Amino acid sequence: MEERLQNLEISFAYQEDTVKSLNGVIIDQGKKIEELEKLIKKLTRKIEDLIEIAGEDSMPHERPPHY
């Protein structure tokens, strides 16, 4: 009985360590996602600004020759 209890405690300790480790990974991924979302917004604004500067008339509405 004592050995079973000890094995359960060991198993619990490993699981607790794994949960802490995974939590750290999730936090890091959340930060990276926030950074990427900010970058996408910034790039979207730049593209919109470039389109506005270039004007609608300068953008061809024809298919490229390779189609």
Buried (B, 14 or more C-beta within 10 A) or exposed (E): EEEEEEEEEEEEEEEEEEEEEEEEEEEEEEEEEEEEEEEEEEEEEEEEEEEEEEEEEEEEEEEEEEE
